[in-house]
């Protein structure tokens, strides 16, 4: 009788430990913490940022320092995201995992290059890297697998003219994503 009671107690302890651990083990697996999307479309649009809300430039003139380049990356090369978590322990609640759909971009982009099709100033000929003349704001949107990056002009070109801008993103896996803007008439 004592052996039977000990065996039942031991089985109850093993079962309790199994249920407890199955609720928290595996919740933080790599598969559930990270995902990658393929990029099938990128657009680069110029905006006039002179007013409180940016307005697409279209056929209008824009002052050089009011230029905003908005890069829109749509899904389907690889942009990886991971779950955003501040916790140092596993996210277990009772015997189930809490899933948070907030993702942040991994360091897939290793280099960003901004260029223009014509001379920007005496030291930046056509095709020169203009990264020092732009400030990147954080990604704006991850809804529906869309990432938006905004680049604000810090410097105007020396001469007025119609410019076409190109942004190249070099990913950690070696893939290159490129987007060109429509022609933009910039006045210094």
N, C-alpha and C positions, 0 to 999 in steps of 0.2 A: 504494500500500500504506500509506503514511504517512497519507494522507487518510482511508482506511478505519479505521485504528487510532485516529486522532484523533476521528473521528465516533463510533466505538463507545465510546471513553472518555467523550466528552461525553454520549452517551445514557445511559451507566451512571451518571454523576454526576447528571444530571437525574432519572433513575429513583430513585436513592438519596435525593436531596433530597425528591422527591415522596412517597416511602414514609414518610420521617421526619416530614415536615410533616403528612401525612394522619393520622398517629397522634396528633398533639397539637392540630391545628387543628380547631375545631368541637366539641371536647369540652366547652368551657365556654360553649356557646351559651345564650342566654337561655331557650330552650325547655326545656333539660335542667336548668337551675338554678332554675327557679321554676314553681310550679303553684298554681292557685286551686281552692278547693272551694266548693260552694254549701251553705248551711246550711239544713237542713230541719227541725231540731228543737233546741230549747234547753230545758233543765230547770234550775230553781233549787231546791236542796234545803237545808234548814236542818239543821245538825248540832250536837250537844252536844260541845264540845271540852274538857270538864273533865277527862277521863281521858286515858290515854296514846294511845288510839285514838278518833277521832271516831265518834259514834254518831248515826244519823238520829234526829231529834227525835220525829217522829210525834205522839202525843198527850201526851207528857211535858213537864214544865216544864224550862226551860233558864235558867241564870243569864246575865244580859246580856253579861258579858265572856267567857263560854264559848261564845258564839254563833259558828258558822262557817257562812258561806253558800258553797255549792259550785255553781258554774255549769258545766254540761256542755253543750258545743256539738257537735252531730252534723252530719255533712256533708249535703249536697245542697241571697241575697244573697252575698257573696263574701268568703272569708277566705283571704288569700294567704300562702303559705309559700315559703321559698327554701332552697336547700341550704346547710348550715352548713359553711363552709370557712375554714381558717386560712391556706391557701396563697396566696402572692402570685404564683405561677406556675401555669401550666396543669397539671392532673393527668393527665399522660400516662405510661403505662408501656409501653415498647417501642412497638408500633404500635396499642395499644388504650387506651381510657379506663377508669379505675377509677370505678365508680359507687358513691356513698355515699348510702344512703337516709335519712340524718339530715337532717331539715328543721327550720327554726326559723321562727317566725311573723314575717311582715313587719309593718311599722307600719301595718297596715290599720285597727286600732282607734285612733281619734283622741280619743275621750272615753268614759269610763265614768261612769254616774250611778247611785247607789244611793239609793233612797227607801223610805219606809214609809208605810202607809196611816193611821197615827195619830201624834199628837204624841209625839216622842221626848224632848224636853225643852223648856224655856221658849223657847229660841231656834230650835228646829226643829219647826215645825208639821207636820201631815200633808202629805206630798208634798214636803217640803223635801229638799234634797240632803244626804245623810249621809256623803259620801265621807271627810270628816275623821275619822269615827268607825270606819272600817274600813281594814285593811291588806291589800293584795293580795299573795299569794304568786305565784311564777312558775307558768307553765303546767305541768301535771303529766304530760300524756300526749298523744302525737300518734299513738298506735297506732290503726289502723282508722279514721282520719280523725276522731278524737274529741279535742277540746281541753277540758281541765278547768282552770278558774280558781277559786282559793279566796280568800275575803274574810273575814278574822278581825276580830271586833268588838274595838275598843279602848275603847269607852265603853258603859255600860249605859243604858237609858232611865231617866228619873227615876221613872216609875210602872210597876208591873206591868200587863201586859195582853196581849192577843192581837194580834200584829202580822203583817201580810203585807208582805213585802219585794219590791221590784221592782228589777231591774238592767237598765239600758239601755246598749247598746254602739252608739256612733255610728262607722260605718266611714268611711274616707277617701273612698269613692265616694258618700257621702251616705245610704246605707242605714242603717236603725235596726233593731237586734235587741233584743227585749225578752223578759224571762222573769220570772215571778212565783213566789214561794214559796207553799207551803201555809201556812195560819195557824199561827203559832208563839206559844206561851204563854211570855212572857219575865217572869222575876222579877228585879228589880234586884239 
